[in-house]
Amino acid sequence: MESSFIGNLDEWIKMQKNLLSTIKDMEKREESVEQDRLDLILASRVAFQHMMRTLKAFDQWLQDPMIIKHMPREMLEDVKRTSWSLLEQLLELDVRHTSQAKELITKLGKEGKLDPLIWSKPPVEDQPTQTRRGTFTTM
């Protein structure tokens, strides 16, 4: 069992290193090429998919008694410190992006420039606040 466990860890590390290398290579190539909106959306979605997969695996990792029984405090402090830093960055991105989107949609709604195939009625700024992002209505 121990050898297969170690083998799985080796495979995970190799896969993550390969992905990291690929992402770094892509970043270098993207510097010289202007991406269109679809490229930007696809790149962001790929990043989010990999982050969610890695976060889920990390969460499972921290629930595994074989791991947490032997993990030293320093490693746990590193995980906590880094995960909180990532969370802070993600929340800042979310607040910034959602605020900008709200302002843009409100502005376009007032100007009558929202696509009627997506928006059945213009958004109203005075509506009660929702506890989560709303969905777009489509026909």
N, C-alpha and C positions, 0 to 999 in steps of 0.2 A: 504494500500500500504506500509506503513512504517513497519508493522510487517513482511510482506513477504520480504521486502528489508533486514531487519535485519536478518531474517531467512536465506536468501541466503548468507549473509556475514558469519553467524555462520557455515553454511555448508562448505563454501569455507575454512574457517579457520580450521575446523576439518579435511577436506580432505588434506590440506597442512601439517598440523601437523602429520597426519598419514603417509603421504609420507616421510616427514622428518625423522620420527622415523624408517620407513622401510629402508631408505637409510643408516641411521646410523647403524642399525642392520646388513645390508648387508656388510658395510665396515668392521665391526668387524669380520664377518665370512670370508671375503676375505683375511684378514691378514694371516690366517692359511692355506689357499689353494692357490696354484699357478694356476693362470688363463691362459688358452691358448689364442691365438690371437683372436679367434671368441668371447670368453667371454669378452675380452677387448673391441672389436668393439661393441658388443651388449650393454655392460654397458655404453659406451660413447654415443651411439645413444639414449638409454633411457634417459640419462641425458640431451642431447640436446633437445629431444622431450618435456620433462617437462619444460626445461628452455624456449623454444619457446612459449609453452602454457602459462606459467606464465608471460612472458614478454608481450605477446599479451593482456592478461587480465589486466596487470598493465597499459598498454598504454590506453586501453579502460577506465579503472578506472580514469585515469588522464584527460579524455575527458568528464566525466560524470558531468554535472552541479550540481547534487545533492551532489557530493563529493567535487569538487573543490571550491564550494561556501563557504563551512564551514571548509575546511582544513587549519589549522594554518600554518604560515610561517615555524615554526620549523619542522613540518612534511614534508613540501615541501623541505626544506634544506636537511633533512635526505635522502629523496628519490633521490634528485639530487646528493648528495655526494656519496651515495652508488651505484647508477646506473653508475656514471662516473668511480668509482673504478672497478666495474664489467666490464665495457666496456674496460678499460685499460688492465685488466687481459686477456680478450678475445682477444684483438688485439695482445698482447704479445704472447699468445698461437698460434694465427694464423700465425704471422710472423715467430715464431720459428719452428712450424710444417711444414709450407709451404717451408721454407728455407731448412730444413733437407730433406724433400721429394724431392725437386729439386736437391739437391746434390746427394742423393741416386740414383735417376732416371738417372741423368747425368752419374754417375759412372757406373751403371749397363749397360747403353746404350753403353758406350765406351768399356766395357768388353764383349759386345754381350750377356748379360745375361737377357735381357728383354724378357718376354714371348711373342712370336710372335702372339699368339691368342688375346692378348690385345693391343700390339703395332704394328701397320702396318709398321712403320719405326722408327728407333731410333730417340730420341729427339736431336735437335741441339741447343747448347747453344747460338749460334749467331742469333737466330731468333728474330724478333722484339718482344718487351715485350707486353703482353696482359694486358688489364685493369682489367681482372678478371681471376680466375682460368679456365684453359681450360678443356675440357672434354676428356675423354679417348676414342680412337677409338676402336671399337670392330667389329668383323666380323659378 
